[in-house]
């Protein structure tokens, strides 16, 4: 029984191509942003401005222990495992643990031979965690639970959570392996509250990425915040000194919304109506009246009939920064299909993910604008909602997830 | 409003890399088995011995019309759309249909700019279909509903179906787009009964593919039937003349089983016990007592203690052709994670897919062997089961899915 790391297993398996589309497609000696490792430590957590990977496994945990020390130890253990897995290694040894032949393996094995696949693991803490463990005074004002919005049809069992971990990777098996092993390590301390798989990222977070499409068939996230815009990121994405408690400086607030799309209803509406509702063309993705995807939205032009070319209730108008006091977020959502709904329809939609400096001036006002007037509401249902405080990145090997939150004077 | 095909949209979008890991990874002018198109017509349906793609969207439909002609028309419409989509084109025009400006688009748009991604669409007909539309006398004896097996915990709403379509592709957005558009085209004639997404194929169907791993972390499908073994395929996979009704000659019978894996329980068991239960090592995947993955299973050797090295209840022993009168199937299953189960656990497992010449001498006896004795049963639950007759491939443009079944003297 030989202890295997993913790298040594990779060597044993030769090309080690199992399950990886990218590796099957080409072999290159150059660094490959699709399969290579993303740095785990740094000023900010990876998985936020990191060029959006293609696959998602998101999990929200309930903390089931009352023992603060056990929770802190888990955060240390998770950090160590995350540092390994994001670098393409196992969560722990596959072989029997030294001296304890009856111990289960410290890694579950399904990612043996797979590359790092640009895996990022991003942690956040939910408002409910701050009601326990003596953390009450540490809760940022920006982490107040989200208000109810018009039309919300939330399923409480799919909402909130004490701790969230977002796993993004270019191979779903790598993202699933990471979350599954973190859940395994957390046994007895945390319990999976809800979990979501996603594919087909619906936003670009880097100017090097083409704009992908959501399940309404439209390009999504054309005007997203991008990694290459440091001034905008400072203003809209990263928590700045003085914004709130120090432990969040350099961090960001994460809002997730699982948005069921009634695709069957949408698919019955005429193209012209779809384009009116979105405010962009379906093919090119250009704003109504414009020629190119990246042209500015034209709010004011009127047609021959004297009506505005861009409908007053068009989604791009209602969601635009100019309509929301300049509010911007970094979105990195994913499409999902969770089987069918028992009523003859696919259970499909968008798992919306947005990072921001302060939800009180970003997600909340924008969603108020959308939930009241957006014509899209006829075709969507918000079924899950959550908010998490994602601390800054780890400074080095002695740092761990939540250290500055839990270890204070 | 311009009518766009996926190819023309691709040209407009330049590199058109949205959502495709493989395309981001490399650009090559050579044919690429990961992104290129698989032929839609041929002696057998594609998607069976086609090298297993990385992603799955499987759907089972109920037929909700009583009108035989409407059903046949749908099969013709589906065939036309499938022929287009498998070649990297849209299901129909994206733009307004000529002369009917209020018509919805004939394609939903989310795959614009994506390559064919080796999409295959494979159709099968379930036993329940043969109770209607005058098809009673056309039902093959091999298509009798599956028996109950020891330990089955099936959810009837996830079982069976009149018509199944398996979409496999190397991009999940392409597979989802195909099923979603077929469901759209079928509105009013069929209704989605159940649907399943999968990732990380758990079997190789070609000798050129490495053996992937299931969510127990073990290599799965090492001894699968392979495309390069025509004699074995004739004997075990393809329905032969005289086996039953002519319309199935050259076809194959498809068994699907959704197998929930209790991964949290499995992850607590020692490596030695996991390897005993499977009968292979976890790292290399070699049969117990052997050195290499592809070594023959050693049924007879005993250890120093006089006990068989390969446990009497090891999975590889119980599932082996030598234990089941030579029974073999072509497996092309996928891993799945469907969120969490409300009890703090991931809802994860294997969506088992197996094609065979006759389930009465293949899946049924093998599953009887496994369901009675396999130690794995402690860690798995069969929650969905279905059987479909998949006819042979289409002969050309005038042929359509089900033609030989529905159009007879």
Interface residues (C-beta under 8 A of the other chain):
Chain A: X1 X2 X4 X9 X12 X13 X14 X15 X16 X17 X18 X19 X20 X21 X22 X24 X25 X26 X28 X32 X33 X34 X35 X54 X55 X57 X59 X62 X64 X94 X95 X96 X101 X102 X103 X104 X105 X107 X108 X109 X110 X111 X112 X113 X157 X170 X171 X172 X173 X176 X179 X180 X183 X184 X187 X191 X192 X193 X194 X195 X196 X197 X199 X200 X201 X209 X210 X211 X212 X213 X214 X215 X216 X217 X218 X263 X264 X267 X268 X269 X270 X271 X272 X274 X275 X281 X282 X283 X284 X335 X337 X338 X339 X340 X342 X344 X345 X346 X347 X348
Chain B: X1 X2 X4 X9 X12 X13 X15 X16 X17 X18 X19 X20 X21 X22 X24 X25 X26 X28 X32 X33 X34 X35 X54 X55 X57 X59 X62 X64 X94 X95 X96 X101 X102 X103 X104 X105 X107 X108 X109 X110 X111 X112 X113 X157 X170 X171 X172 X173 X176 X179 X180 X183 X184 X187 X191 X192 X193 X194 X195 X196 X197 X199 X200 X201 X209 X210 X211 X212 X213 X214 X215 X216 X217 X218 X263 X264 X267 X268 X269 X270 X271 X272 X274 X275 X281 X282 X283 X284 X335 X337 X338 X339 X340 X342 X344 X345 X346 X347 X348
